[in-house]
Amino acid sequence: MSSIFCYAFSTLSMLLNHLHQPMDEKGEGVVSSAVAVVIFSALGVAMWFAFRNTMDTATSMVTSQISQLGN
């Protein structure tokens, strides 16, 4: 009878020890890299639209100034 209690205690001890250990982190680097890629892609798209808008405005202003020079 005491061997059953010993076995139950050791099994419970092992399970509790397993619960307190940190989870497996094998895929964390891949997930973090993917999140970083998505964030930098969104920033790149935003920067492209800002650049395109700035260049469109600059182009129209330069064209306007050049047309005034001819008059």
C-alpha positions in Angstrom: 0.0 0.0 0.0 2.8 2.4 0.8 4.3 1.8 -2.7 1.1 3.1 -4.3 1.4 6.3 -2.2 5.0 6.6 -3.1 4.2 6.2 -6.8 1.3 8.7 -6.5 3.4 11.2 -4.7 6.3 10.9 -7.1 3.9 11.3 -10.1 2.3 14.3 -8.6 5.6 15.8 -7.7 6.8 15.3 -11.3 3.6 16.9 -12.7 3.9 19.9 -10.5 7.5 20.3 -11.4 6.6 20.2 -15.1 4.0 22.8 -14.6 6.5 25.3 -13.0 9.0 24.9 -15.8 8.8 27.4 -18.6 7.1 26.4 -21.8 9.1 25.2 -24.8 10.3 28.3 -26.7 11.6 26.6 -29.9 9.4 28.6 -32.3 9.7 32.0 -30.6 12.5 33.3 -32.8 10.5 32.5 -35.9 7.3 34.2 -34.6 9.3 37.3 -33.4 11.0 37.6 -36.8 7.7 37.3 -38.6 6.2 40.0 -36.5 9.2 42.3 -37.1 8.9 41.6 -40.9 5.2 42.6 -40.8 5.9 45.8 -38.8 8.8 46.9 -41.1 6.7 46.1 -44.2 3.9 48.3 -42.9 6.4 51.1 -42.2 7.9 50.7 -45.6 4.5 51.0 -47.3 3.7 54.1 -45.2 7.1 55.6 -46.1 6.5 54.9 -49.8 3.2 56.7 -49.8 4.6 59.6 -47.9 7.6 59.8 -50.4 5.3 59.5 -53.4 3.0 62.2 -52.1 6.0 64.5 -51.4 7.5 63.9 -54.8 4.1 64.5 -56.6 3.8 67.8 -54.7 7.3 68.8 -55.5 6.9 67.9 -59.2 3.7 69.9 -59.5 5.4 72.9 -57.8 8.5 72.7 -60.0 6.3 72.4 -63.1 4.3 75.5 -62.0 7.5 77.5 -61.4 8.9 76.5 -64.8 5.8 77.5 -66.6 5.9 80.9 -64.9 9.5 81.4 -66.1 8.4 81.2 -69.7 5.8 83.9 -69.4 
